[in-house]
């Protein structure tokens, strides 16, 4: 019953095109995208640009921290003019995982307020929960689509969150497809936020 | 005028067959939707990156499975990457073989891995040819359209 409402709402969201994620007329959102895959970086960059975002794409957690000026080993110049409004990162990366990057960002007093979104090709419930518990704003199951990027508007505008029903459902939807829940489709995991 | 219509029909039929035969899935459609006048070559660019990346990975996989003592973790890591990139461009058949391939890695089943490697090489080769043909048709169509005088 609630599910019917959810699906039709998602359809409505998916119908809207040319979604504009800019924060205001003058300020485009700046997104830091982290992914070790060249193909995925190209796709996420395009998805974000078509949604009116400025994008900086890096290939590792280490480079992401360097960009932010958080890397302990390398003192780098902070880019004052280029505030980051959202960080979107792959989970599985060699060296530092997306989860480890998430933790480092949430430990930083300067950057902990920046919403972090995790992407993963693997729909593992425990992984999703762990990321959300650690403070991730959202979890996207790859391959990333335009409708996923649209859902991120909320994070960056920092406005009233979408009705918790909707957000819960977005996360539950990805959870529902996982094997663990396949035997009991009517149950959904407790929201951890 | 006739040439253009024929080419359009050819393109539509060819594209449809690629979806029907499972070579491409919805993610490829997503990529096409990201292409516009400001980024007219987006799909070709992403697919080219996929070709380069896959060829590198297939080489690495051949080497890794040729070792005396196979490092299954390393093999799995490469297959994981290939699975990811094929999924991102909608190369469904390649992605599916990768899933089976990873299972063999987990089981440390060398024969299964070798079989999967052969299958993934075949599927990759097929989808590469198909996509190249698709792009060629698209080019022919745009050239034909371009040669029609406006007004």
Contacts between the chains, C-beta under 8 A, distances in Angstrom:
chain1	res1	chain2	res2	distance
A	37	B	53	7.6
A	37	B	81	6.6
A	37	B	84	5.7
A	37	B	85	5.8
A	37	B	88	7.4
A	38	B	49	5.4
A	38	B	53	6.0
A	39	B	46	6.3
A	39	B	49	5.0
A	39	B	50	5.2
A	39	B	53	5.8
A	39	B	84	7.8
A	39	B	85	4.2
A	39	B	88	5.3
A	39	B	89	6.6
A	40	B	84	6.7
A	40	B	85	7.0
A	40	B	88	5.3
A	42	B	45	6.9
A	42	B	46	5.3
A	42	B	49	5.9
A	43	B	31	7.1
A	43	B	34	7.7
A	43	B	46	6.3
A	43	B	88	5.5
A	43	B	89	8.0
A	46	B	34	4.9
A	46	B	39	6.9
A	46	B	42	6.1
A	46	B	46	7.9
A	47	B	34	6.6
A	50	B	34	5.8
A	50	B	36	7.8
A	92	B	80	7.0
A	94	B	77	7.8
A	121	B	80	7.9
A	121	B	83	6.9
A	121	B	84	5.2
A	121	B	87	6.3
A	142	B	84	6.8
A	142	B	87	6.5
A	142	B	88	6.9
A	143	B	27	4.8
A	143	B	30	7.5
A	143	B	87	5.0
A	143	B	88	4.8
A	143	B	90	7.7
A	144	B	88	7.8
A	145	B	27	7.6
A	145	B	30	5.2
A	146	B	30	6.5
A	146	B	33	6.7
A	146	B	34	7.3
